[in-house]
Amino acid sequence: MENFIVSARKYRPQNFSTVVGQSHITTTLKNAIRNNQLAHAFLFCGPRGVGKTTCARILAKTINCENLQPDGEACNQCHSCTSFNEGSSFNIHELDAASNNSVDDIRTLVEQVRFAPQAGKYKIYIIDEVHMLSSSAFNAFLKTLEEPPSYAIFILATTEKHKILPTILSRCQIFDFKRITIQDTVDHLQEICQKEHIQAESDALHLVAQKTDGCMRDSLSTLDKIVSFTGGYLTYQNTLEHLNILDYDYFFKVMEAVLQQDVATALLIFDEVLQKGFEGDNFLNGWAEFLRNLLMSKEEKVLHLVEVSGNLKDRYKQMSGKVSPSYLITALHLLNETEINYRMARNKRLHVEMALIKLCFLQQAVTLVSDDQTGEVVKKKLVADGAVPQKLRSSFIQAAPAPKAMAGQPATTGSIATNEARLTIETPPPAVNQQQAPAQPVQRQAPPVQPTTAPVTSATATANRPGQQTTAPQPKLTGLAAMKEALAARQQVQTVQEVIPITLGALSVYWDEFIDTFRQANKMTVVSNLQLATINLTGPEEINIVSRNIVQFRFMEEEKLAISAFFKEKFRNPAIVLTLGLDETQQTVDIGPAPLSSREQFQKMTEKYPLIKELKDKLNMELDF
């Protein structure tokens, strides 16, 4: 029986034209060879399994080809090409830097570079996983890499370019390899299946390409495993079973149940997914990818971003017509939050089931509508106050009675939140001055009557109850308008507060309180600086702090904002002005004698202890200052 050769080695490209998905690099290399514009050092970087080492070997073979083709390809027939294909070429050297990463290994390589090739024009050195070299090895390699002999060419390959020293990067011509697209991977796998007489469905090859995430070597290895598993006949189902991937049919079924608000069916499908051995985060990730593909399918311009087979793309396009973009965006946001909090959830199954229940009633709970007058996007309730969707109530929830509002008071969002979660922003009631309030209530024109299917707001539901006065509903504001309204009301309340008069006694009490905060934090240096300062009242709303020296004055300048904010809060007066002063008469009081130099200190020491000078003279010691 012949030795089996895996597809990744058997179908490894032997020339530039057979390299998959890297045409931007192969074209550049072929033009450089034809125009005789080869660099002395190349750096191939990119993800694993995309053809870096393969392109390095093809480049090394093509450079020394004796009968170069007009298109820049090697002939594969001359002595240089045949010796390379057989692995017996003396002009091409490969070094694995992962296991040969010391300074001695690089020095041995540098010694070999000194000898010219016996046959051929160039000696090519391919160093794979070059980022594994130590810093000392990189430094030993710098000079040779910058100025190699005319016959030496270095080709470096790495998956982690950020680990290579900048001095190495600046000496190389860098080529960035990209991940191989799903369609290029599928086309290459179909060619191999035809050569190996393997029957494979297009959907099955798409699954293999998506699973390997742009790595051709992994795709070929996975293909070999599935061929052994299925006996040479690849179908969508047996590929799903072997790769342990969630079928798209599950997501289409869940989407149908969500659109029909059938919670029970959606939860049963999720239970079936769990029974097959998948975790909840796998379901959330696949469901988010499904919704993302639905959103991309709604626009022809971005339809190519849905990397699935043609039949599945038609199903996506048909399903996307049943849902609105606003629903898909809101659902994606909800799933993103659910996936982020999945690890922290105690009951992970319930965590995912709650997300499914929310998705079932998301379209009924929240919708995004455009206001014709302002053009702003506002959130609108589609469920009447106290009401629960009929299917949800009958299947899962025992609805609790809504709390009754007190007579003469409208129902608020706080009283309704006990029954159901609401994404609405109620307008805060404006502050009314009793002296300026009119004797008669202002009558507003009621809005036009909506059809019976229109939503009933909390204000209208309260106003229509018997025994209460009928009033027009308050308009609801958007999030930004509500925030402005709340800020204006808060500022109005703050201005109404009585301002505390500023006196010297109150000022000293608050100043001691400010110093005490630092004393409790055990910052005694700050406490001493603050205690030495003198605080005065120079005006009705002007506070002056006088420092005794320049160091203390600089410290006060740094703490000026904190001190000013403290007094404004204590006296409830934002108009307080804080000024700083420096008493120049006391600047020299706290300054001690000038420090001695090193030579002066030694002279003073010898005057006090003469033995030190005698010891210095006997040992012939000299002063180094």
N, C-alpha and C positions, 0 to 999 in steps of 0.2 A: 504494500500500500504506500502511495506517495505521501510525502510529508505535506501536511496542510499549511498553506500560507494565508494568513489573515488578509482581508481585503485592504486594510490600511497600508500594508506593505506591497501587496500584489499590484494594486492600482495606484501606487505612488507616482505622481507626475514625473516624467523624464525630460520634458522640455517646457518652455514658457507657455506654449499654447494650451497645454493640458492643465495648467494651474487654475483652480476654480475660485472665482470671486475676487481676484486681486489684479485685475487688468490695469489699474492705475500704476501698479508697481512693475509688472512685467513689461509693459510698454516702455516705461522709462529706462529700464535696464537694457532692453534690446536696442533702443536708440543710442544709449551710451556706448554699447559695444560696437555698433556699426560706425559711429562717428569717432571712435577711439578717444572717448572722453571719460575714461574710467577713473573713479576716485581711488585713493590708496587705502581707504578704510570705510566700510559700510556698517551701519547699525540697523538690524531688522528687529522691530519691536511690535508687540501686539498680543492678543489673547492666545491661549494654547490651542493647538490643533488647527491653525488657519494657514499653515504653509511657510513658516519662517525658515526652518532648517531645509525644507525642500527647495525653496527658491535659492538659498545659499549654495546648495549642491549643484543646482542647475546653472547658476551663475559661474561657479568655479569650473564646471565642465565646459561651458560655452566659451569662456575666456581663452582656454588652451586648445580649442578645436582647430585642427589643421585645415579643414575645409568648411569655413563658416558659410552658412546659407545667406542668401540675399535678405531674407526677412529677419536676420539676427539670431537664428536658431542653430544649434549644434547639428552636425551631420550624423552622429552616432555610428560612424563607420570607420573613422580614422583610428590610428593607434592610440591617441590620447583619449578619445571617447570610449573606446572599447576597454582600455585599461581602467578607466574610471568606473565603467559599468560593472566590471568584474571585481572592483575593490582593490586593485593592485597598482594604483597610480602613486608615484613618488612625489608628485608636485602638489598634491592636495592633502592637507593635514587637518584632522578634526580633533578638537580638545574639548572635553566636558569639564567646564569650570565648576560644576557642582562638586566634583570629587578631586579636581586638581586646581585648588584655589589658593595655594600658598605662594610665597615669594620664590621658592626654589623652582616650582613648576614654570613660572613665568620666565625666570632666568634661563631655564633650559630651552624654552621656546625662542627667546631672544638670541641665544647662541646658534640655534638652527637657522635663524633668518640670515645670518652672515654668509651662508653658503648659497651660491647661485644654482638655479635648476640645471640638471644635466640634459634634460630634453624638454622642449616647450619654452614658452616665453615667460610664464609667471609661476611663482609659488604662492598658493592660496592657503591661508590659515583660517579655518572656521572654528570659532570659539562659541560654543552653545552655553546658555544660561550664564552669561557673562556677569550678571549682577551678583553672583555668588562669590566673586573674587574678593579677597580681603583688601582693606585700604592700602596695605603695604604692597600687595601684588599690583594694584592699580597704579600706584606711584612708580613701581619698577617698570611698568609697561608704557608709561607716558612718553618717554623720549623716542622709543622705537615706533610707537604708533603715530607720532607727529612727523617724524622724518625717516620713514623706512627706505630700504633700497628700492631702486626702480622696478625690480622684478617681484617685489613682495606686495601682496594685497591681503588685508585683514577683513573678515566678515564676522561681525559679532551679532549674536541673536539673544534676545531676552524677552521675558514676559513682564518684567517690572522695571520700566525705564527710570522711574523715580529713584531707584536705589543706586544708580550709576553716578559716579562723580561728574560734576559739570565740566571738569577739565577733559574728561574722556568724551563727553557728548560734543564738545566744541571741536574735536578733532575728527569727527565721523560725519558721513553723509547719512542722515537719518531717514528711514522709510517706515511709516506707520501702517501696519497691516490691520484691516478691519474684520469684523465678524462676517462670516459668510451668511448671506441672506437665506431665508427658508426656501425661496423658489429655486435659487442656484443649487442648494443642497438636494432638493427633490429631483431636479433635472439630472444631477450627477448620479444619484442613487438609481434612477430609472435606466441610465446607460449601463450601469454595472449589472442590474437585474437582467437586462437584455443579453449581455455577454455571458452571464452565468446561467441563463435559461431559468430564471426565477420569476414566478407569477406574483405580482404585487399590485395591490390596489393603490390608486393615487392618494386616497385618504389615509391609508396606512403609512405611506412614505411621509406625508405631511406630519403625522404624529411623531415619527422618528425625528424629523428635522426640528420640530418644536421642542421636543424633549432634550435634544443635545445643545440647543441654544447657540447655534453658529459655529460649532466645533466639528469640522469634517471628520477628524480621526474618531471622535466619539460616535458620529453617525454611522461610520463604516463598521465599528465594533458592535454597535447596537444592531445593525442589520445582520451581521453574522450570527448573533445570539438568537434573533427572531427566526432566522432561516432554520437554525437547528431545532428550535422549539416547534415550528409549524411544518417542518418537512418540505420547505421550498415553496409554500403557498401562503403569501401574506394577505390577510384580510384586515378590515378595520377592527373587528371584534377581537380576534386573537392577538392583534398588536396592543389593543387596550388592556387585555388581560395580562400580557407579558410585561408591559411597561408600568402597570398599576396607575393608570391615568383615569381621571373622571371623564365619563362620556359626555359629549355635548348634549345628548338627548336629555340628560337629567336637568340641565339648565333651561332647555326649551320647555320641558314639562313644568318646572317650577315657575317660569315666566308666565305660562298660560294660567296656572293656578293663582298667581299674584294678581294678574289683570282681572280675573273673575272674583277676586277677594275670597277665594276658597282656602281658608287657613288650614283646614284639616288635611286637604290633599298636599299642600306645600310641606306640612310637617311630616306626613307619611313618606314623601319623597326624600326628605332629609334623613329620616330614620333608615330608609333603605340604603342611603349613601354611607351612613355610619356602620350598618351591618356588613358592608363590603370591606370594612377595615380602614376607611379614610377618616382622617381627623377633621375637626370643625374648621381649623384654619385653612386646610386644603380646599374645603367647600367655599369658604369666604373668598379665597384668592381666585378660584375658578369662576365664581359668580361675579366678582368684580371685573375680571377679564371679559366675561360674557357681556356685561352691561357696557363696557368700554367698546366692544366690537359693535354692539347695537347702535351706540352713539355715532361711531365712525361710519356706519352703513347709511346714515340718514343724508349724507352729503356725497355727491359723486366725486368731488375734488379730493376727498380723503379716503375714498373707498379702498385705495391700494394699501392703506395702512392695516387693513384687516387681512392678516397673513394666514389664510385658511384656503382649503381647496375650493374649486369653483362651485360645486354643488352646495357646500356649506355656506358659501358667501351668498348664494341666492336665498337660502333659508334666513340668514341674518337680515337681508334686505327686506324680505317679506315681513319678518317679525318687527323690524324697526318702524314700519308704517303704523303699527298699532299703539305706539307709545309716543309721548311728547318729549322733546329734548329737556324741558324743565324737570320732568319726572326722572329722567335718567341721570341728570346732574345731581338732583337731590338724593337719589338712591345711591349713587356712587359715593357721595359725601357720607351718608349714613353707614355704608359698608366700610369705608375707610376708618371711621371712628370705632366701629365694632372690631375691626381687625387689630387696631392699635391697642384696644383694651382687652383683647382676648387672653393674653398671657396672665393678666391680673385677675381674671374672673375665677371665682371658686367653682361654680357650676358652669362649665364651658358649654355643655349642651344647651342649657337654658339660655345662655348668653346669645348663642346663634339663633335659637328659636324665637327669642324676643325680637331680633333683627328681622326675621322672616315675617312675624306678625305685623311689625311696623311697616314693612314694605307692602303688605297686602292692603293696608288702609292708608298708605301714604298719599295716594291720589285723592282720596276723599277727605283727608284731614287737612292737607296744606296744598294750595295751588298758587301759582304765581300769575297774577293778572296785571295788565298794564292800565294805569289810570289815564283816561283820555285827556283830562285837564292838565295834569302836571307832568305826565310822561314818566313818572316814577314807578318803580316796581314795589308793590305792597303785598303783604301776606293777608289772606282772607280766610275766615272760617267757613267751612262748608257743612258743619254739623251743628244742629240747633243746640241751645244750652240745655244741659242735662240729658241730652239724647245720646245713645250709643248705637253704632251701626247694628242693624238687625241680626246679621249673620254672626257677628262677634258676640252679641248678647246671648243669642240662643245656643251658641256652641261652647263658649268658654267663660263668659263673665256674668256674674250675678250683679246686675246693675243696682247701685245704692240710690235711694231717693235724694234728690237735690235739696240742699238746705234752703229754707225759705228766707227771703230777705225781710228785714224789718220794715214796718209800715213807714212810708214816706221816704225810704232810702232805696236807690237803685241797686241792683245786683252788681257786684264787682267781680273781677277776674279771680280774686282770692277765694270767693265762695264757690266758684264753678270749678276750680282746679281740683277739687276732691273727686270729681266724677271722671274727668278726662283731661289729658295733657293738651294745652292750647299754645300755639305759636303766634299769639297776637299781642299787640302793644296797645293798651288802653290809653286814651288821652287823659292826663291828670286834670282834675277840676281846677279852674283858675281861682286864685285867692280873691275874695270879695271883701271890700270894706263895708262894714255895716252902715256907716254914716252916709255913704254914697249909693247904697243899694236902692233901686226903685221900689215903690210900693207895690206895683203890679209886675208879675213876671213877664219877661219879654217873650212874645209869641213869634216863633219861627215857622216859616213855611215848611210843611212836611214834604219829604222827598216823594217822588212818584212811586206808586205802589208797584212792587215787584210781583212776578208770577208766584204761584204757590210753591214752585220748586226752588225759589230763591232761599238763601240761608237766612235764618232768624238770629239776630244778634242778641246779646245779653240785655242791651238797653231797651230794645223794643219788646222783648219777652217780659221784662219787668213792668214796662209802662202799660201793657195791655191787660194786666191782671185786674180783676174787679176790686173796687174800693180804693183805687189809687189814681192819682191825677195823671192824665195822658200828656207826655212830653215828647218832644222830638229827640231822636237818638243823636248822641254826640258823635261827630266824625272821628274816624280812626286815622291816626297818623302813621307815617312810615317810621322806621327805626331812627333815622337821623333827625327827623322833625320832632319825634318824641323826646330824644335826648336833649335837643335845644330847649323844648318846653320845660323839661324837668330842671335843666340848669338855670333857666330864667326864674322859675319858681323858687329854687334854692337860694339864688342871689337875693330875691325879694325878701325871703324870710330872714336872711342874714342882715340886711340893711335895717329891718325892723327892730333887731335886737338893740338894747340900750347900750350906749358907749360908756365905759367906766372912766371917770375923770382921772387924769394923770397927776399924782401928787408925789412929792419927794419921799414920803414915808412908804407909800405903796410901791414906788420904784425900787427902794432899797430892799423891801420884802421880796419882791419878785426876782431881784438880782441875786439874793441869797438862795432863792429856790433854784435859779438857773445854775449856780455854782454847785449846789448840792447834787444835781444830776451827775456831774462829773466825779464828785466825791464817792457816790455810790458805785460808779463804774471803776473805782480805784485808779483814776487818772489824776494823781496828786500834782504832777507838774502843771497840768492845765489849771487845777484849782489854785495853785500858788500864783500863777500869772493873772488869773481873774481877780483874786483877792487884793493884789497890789494896785489894781486899777481903781480910779476914782470916777464915780458915775454922778452926773449932775443933770438937772432939768433946766435947759437954756431957753425954752419957749413952751407955749401951751401944748404943742405936739412935737417937740424936738428934744431928743435925749442925746447927751454928750458924754463920751467915755474918754478920760484922759489917762494916757500911759506914762510910765516913769522913765522908760528907756526905749531905744529904737527896736530892740529885740521884742519887747512886749508889744510895741506898736504894730510890728509886722504880724505878730500872732493875732492881734485884734482885727487886723484887716482880713485875715483868712476866715475868722469866725464871725464877720460882720453880718452876713446873710442869716446865719442861724440865730444870732442875738436879736436882729430886727424882727424876724418871723416870730420869735418867742414873745416879744413885747406886744406885737400886733395882736397876737392871739389872746394874751392875758388881758389887755385893755379893750379888746374888741374894736380896735380902731385901725383900719388899714392905712390911714393917712400919717401914721407916726414916721418921723424922719430920724435916723440914727447917724450921728457924726462922731468922728474919732479925732482926738487931739494928742499932742506930745508935749510934756512939760520939760523943756530943754534945761531948766535949772537943776533938774535932778538926774540928768543923764550920767553924770560922772560920779554920783554918790555911790552907786552900787558896783562901780568898776574897780577891781582890785589892782595890785601891782602888775606891771608888765611881765609877761613870762620870760624866763631866762633862756638863752640859747644853749646848745649842747656844750659848747666850749666854756661858757660862763658857769654852767652847772659843774663841769669837771674841775674848774679852778676853785670853785667854792668847796667842792668835796675834798680836794687836796689840802686846802687851808684847814679844814676840820680834821682830816685824817692824813697826816704826812706820809704814813706808810704806803699809801696808794701810789704816791709819786715815786717813792723809792723803789717799789715793786716794778713800776713802769720803766724806770731807768735800768734796773738790773736785767730785765727781759728784753731790752731794746725794742719796746713796743712803740708804735706810732699811732697818732690819733687820725681817724678816718673821717673827720668832719672839719 
